[in-house]
Amino acid sequence: MVIAGIRPEWFDTRPFPEAMTFGEQVDHIAYVEADLLDEIADTLEFEKIPFGFEKSADLSSAAAQWKRIHDLGDQFIERLDEDKLAFRYLTVSHVHVSVIQMINTVLEHEIHHRGEIVSYYRMINTEPSKRWKD
């Protein structure tokens, strides 16, 4: 809902000079999710996940790309059994982790940036979309 609530005219809005734009935030979330899950797939010698990330030209394409990548990630994770989730490996950053720890990293990353997007809403004096109705 946070991403769906971003208005198209905000795509290039940067709440302060050092910040990513709304559009860059959505693309960043999608890119990192695809990159980290690709690393897991490579490690487990699974077939390549067809993420096909591209820099978005507008909010509609950014949101659609994020949703497509997120859905592909969900499908990939659903295929992992307990042995695959517990499998430990050395990441490209040279850290030993289990697959489930890396999936948690993907989730933490997404939560972090969704929180930033909520802050962006408030910086431009707008209330973010609520995930659930009161």
Summary of the structure (lengths in Angstrom):
residues: 134
radius of gyration: 16.1
end to end distance: 14.3
largest distance: 47.3
contacts: 354
relative contact order: 0.19
helix: 56%
strand: 4%
